[in-house]
Amino acid sequence: MTMQTSTPTSHESWRLIAQQLRVDSIRASSTAGSGHPTSAMSAADLMAVLLAKYFRYDFAAPKNPHNDHLIFSKGHASPLLYAMYRAAGAISDEELLTYRKRGSRLEGHPTPALPWVDVATGSLGQGLPIGVGVALAGKRLDRLPYRVWVLTGDSELAEGSMWEAFEHAAFEHLDNLTAVLDINRLGQRGETMHGWDLDYFATRLRAVGWHAIEIDGHDIAQIDAAFAEATATVGQPTAVIARTIKGMGVASVADKNGFHGKALEDADGAIRELGGRPNVTVTVSKPADDRPPQHFSVQQPLGLPRYQRGTKEATRKAYGEALSALGTARGDVVVLDGEVSNSTYADIFAKQKPDRYIEMYIAEQQMAAAAVGMQVRGWKPFASTFAAFWSRAYDFIRMAAVSRANICLCGSHAGVSIGEDGPSQMALEDLAAFRAIWSSTVLYPCDANQTAKLVERMADRDGIVYLRTTREKTPIIYDPGDEFLIGGSRVLRQSGADAVTIVAAGITVHEALTAADTLAHDGIAARVVDLYSVKPIDSATLRAAARDTAGFVTVEDHWPEGGLGEAVLSVFANEELRPRVVKLAVRAMPGSATPAEQLAAAGIDAAAIVEAARALAVHAPKEAPWSIGNRPG
Amino acid sequence: MTMQTSTPTSHESWRLIAQQLRVDSIRASSTAGSGHPTSAMSAADLMAVLLAKYFRYDFAAPKNPHNDHLIFSKGHASPLLYAMYRAAGAISDEELLTYRKRGSRLEGHPTPALPWVDVATGSLGQGLPIGVGVALAGKRLDRLPYRVWVLTGDSELAEGSMWEAFEHAAFEHLDNLTAVLDINRLGQRGETMHGWDLDYFATRLRAVGWHAIEIDGHDIAQIDAAFAEATATVGQPTAVIARTIKGMGVASVADKNGFHGKALEDADGAIRELGGRPNVTVTVSKPADDRPPQHFSVQQPLGLPRYQRGTKEATRKAYGEALSALGTARGDVVVLDGEVSNSTYADIFAKQKPDRYIEMYIAEQQMAAAAVGMQVRGWKPFASTFAAFWSRAYDFIRMAAVSRANICLCGSHAGVSIGEDGPSQMALEDLAAFRAIWSSTVLYPCDANQTAKLVERMADRDGIVYLRTTREKTPIIYDPGDEFLIGGSRVLRQSGADAVTIVAAGITVHEALTAADTLAHDGIAARVVDLYSVKPIDSATLRAAARDTAGFVTVEDHWPEGGLGEAVLSVFANEELRPRVVKLAVRAMPGSATPAEQLAAAGIDAAAIVEAARALAVHAPKEAPWSIGNRPG
């Protein structure tokens, strides 16, 4: 039986859709033997009405720019989402029953393995902030009227990130965003903080500037009226706050604690209790609009900033200038910053292209999520804050990788070299943290020309791309127009008789060059490798250096764990030739001091490099280069 | 001139204190050449009244349990805090002027280098959630009437973590917590979202259950009345929302954008404009109370749970059971969990000791912060959630190390071995992330008896101590009562002719043992090392294995970066003997599958270990052991 979607007298047929969504949620999870059916069942009526009447989506054309967006912030309710796809005819019943099986597109929590899923969810409190990003794209970038629907749970309303989202959405007047709050009272292990106190949420939401509608989440007519009101509300986003019953429709689990995340024991009995399988198909309305998305005018070719050898400039400044140049040449670049744009220099872009700059304020989780949301719509987001503060958004970065999102993140003020501000402002773990993100790229330039080129490269790189910049002005050692490929490195000093190799990145490159000069005076030739691409790493250059020298002094403005030194070690782990690596890194917790004092105290300045290189050089061969045959094992 | 602190007619003398706080903030930052004087100046009147009348603190006895607590959530206003210490006579004027100098206790952002500073701040949005933790200690644990005062900025009210704090404080009726909101309108690079719209904040705070008082933050009488009202309010926490002027008192910077984070150019002129240096001392009231803190009764000796060889149990279950046993024997243990206690098994403790269990709901930032706050008062917090979700609190964990906090964190459901729930629920980066925390301890037990013993050990370990547990039941391979020291390891298989060494932890230990059996059938003896202490690492055992065998197969349910494999590589980085390391780890993004399928797909199961070990064994020496003399370089 195919549903007509346009008449209110369809309420009875919508109840059948809801019944099917419940039944199919149970069938999928029971077949899998795991899943969260009761969490799906509470939202079935809400989603039935959405699918039957309000959702504007072409399942045959998931990339249609006019499509609405639906994000399950309560990602564990995935059986419901997949049941909706089945009801819409997008997947078969056979595929529905592959839920949670190896190789299935229907994973335990939704991922973009499915073309109709924008982003991976399952870490609570993320879907709404990401939805804010998509809605921002709709209102500010695409300038198309698609609507972003976000289904949230109630437990996740305790996550601060949700309130970053609520605040930002209201501040930006995102009336194209509708949040559907499934208030089913029961969290994983008992009642939530506020149970069915819908007024509590409504009051908080109105205080933050949302329109809020409280309803019985199982009354089809109320849902219909609420969605109609939400889609007609102008100037502010709307939250439909729905009082629901977890496990609705099956008495043995309905509103009962202890059934979270468990397939129902008696699936057949539950299905009978629900009234059996209706076998309905929903014809989801397609978007009516066909205007093209708005686009920003560009001027080409790209004119990156050019810095003169012998002068000094901060790589953070070069980021800002290069980003502005990139945005002039590429209309898809959009920039976000966390209220530190005069420090990260994102403000250069902001001043020149205010239409494409979005201030995210001090809310790094929302900033990361907005970047993820914008790239859903094909925009190319560059987001920046102090490198230390990206740690605030680490779960969002982790999930962005699961989402296969393409985002560019810049972290400034890396390392002890920021000086007197002290450790709260210093990133000393970010290379490790970003390396440990699936398929990430980790870049750490040492000069402004290199930074500018890498900013250009980042924009064409898939995945999570991280650029680490420095507060201090550092010498320009490369020429404008020099090419720097991701995965490459630069050998800055090399001779036919190098005793040791110094591997550095960012600020320590300059310390390494100073050290190499000192060592040269003492008759010790040191190769210097600028490892600006920490991940992916230039194994070939490192292998050549391992063959030619006694080993490596690696030096990083970072803790010893998980950063540049360990990245170098990993190259050689299972190779014939496994060079010595003297790993210089920050080991003591810094206090306040000047940048030069900080580098010295941390044992990562030129003097420390010289000392380490001297000790390493005693192992250098008398004759060079070594042949592989000389080295057993 | 010494101030009397008890009479309202002191308002004029309090204005002098405020003047001095402004003057000293300028003197300190101008001497340093850096700092945030304008951010300090906006809150000077607020802090003057606090210091003069409401703060109950014995500067000579910072560990007095009855002391109030003062946390600068706006940590960059550190000049003001230090000026307060000087006014109270706790530091000299000479020390004040060491601000931001190398070796000074007066760092750019406050740290517990100073005995009157509870925790390090400077990463915005953290001080209030940590204050919630201290207040929880006061109300639920110590049961003493000390008050927690938190000075916040306005920019940081955009941080979701602040709203986790506001919600939790209201939910717990923390009327011993007073937040002083310094609403000076100007963020780092321009106006905040809401400027001087105090009503906006008041409405939001009342909606979340706080008492809110709006005042002119430069009207001493209003401040006095507000603090009196706040300290008399019962049943809910109070926020004093103060309209202030950034840079108040110096016309050239007052309420002007562009002066954030800069020492004043004309310090002398500014000090003259403020009225010069009053040179006042404040006699801060000491706490009157002398009752001892509440303590929980204990039963000793500690009776850890005992698991029988040959049976199976999940290490996450052992965590829960051991924690409950530990809490019976130690009255300082307090447990927090993020609404997953039936999964982490913190619920075992919760059911037995509800007085010492605090449900933190789905708000991991607040949970980490509460742990930090509680250990300020000497409690021993154990906090748990899924390992993947500790990434939500990574900035709090980073800052907890700067605070030199002692907290025990448990992350369950580690790795691909959780099975069908899929990657959103899997921690695959946590070993790297936690290794890269200063002075952390990273433990990953493989059996329940080992887990129980490590839970005991954790409680006596300083710093950030992280325990990674597994969802699946795994075989019991150790005996109850076996000792496991942090920094140790266990050699599970060893012979006189080991060809290779397999290094594993957690779930891969069992895969390693299976692999070793298979290899033994093929005449390849494999040493198996259970590296349950990933950090600190047992270098001695690893060095012996490097001498005795052809090298290591490391195998971890974790990405390849920054985890167990790289920890092993780092041991040998600069040593004579640098063994081959075949690093098995998860490389592809997982989908849904059974635990066994996940391990196989990830290439970290027994079959993968066998294959890697076979390939490695071809390098084994014909004669054993190798002498160091045989190995050049």
Interface residues (C-beta under 8 A of the other chain):
Chain A: A32 S34 G35 G75 Y99 R100 K101 R102 G103 S104 L106 E107 G108 H109 T111 A113 A120 T121 G122 S123 L124 G125 S155 E156 A158 E159 G160 S161 M162 W163 E164 E167 F171 G187 Q188 R189 T192 M193 Y200 T203 R204 R206 A207 V208 E339 V340 S341 N342 S343 D347 Y361 I362 A363 Q365 Q366 A388 F389 S391 R392 Y394 D395 R398 M399 A401 V402 G419 E420 D421 G422 P423 S424 Q425 L428 E429 A432 A433 R435 A436 I437 W438 S439 K535 A550 G551 W559 P560 E561 G562 G563 G565 E566 A567 L569 S570 A573 N574 E575 R578 P579 R580 V581 V582 K583 M589 G591 S592 A593 T594 E597 A601 L616 H619 N630 R631 P632 G633
Chain B: A32 S34 G35 G75 Y99 R100 K101 R102 G103 S104 L106 E107 G108 H109 T111 A113 A120 T121 G122 S123 L124 G125 S155 E156 A158 E159 G160 S161 M162 W163 E164 E167 F171 G187 Q188 R189 T192 M193 Y200 T203 R204 R206 A207 V208 E339 V340 S341 N342 S343 D347 Y361 I362 A363 Q365 Q366 A388 F389 S391 R392 Y394 D395 R398 M399 A401 V402 G419 E420 D421 G422 P423 S424 Q425 L428 E429 A432 A433 R435 A436 I437 W438 S439 K535 A550 G551 W559 P560 E561 G562 G563 G565 E566 A567 L569 S570 A573 N574 E575 R578 P579 R580 V581 V582 K583 M589 G591 S592 A593 T594 E597 A601 L616 H619 N630 R631 P632 G633
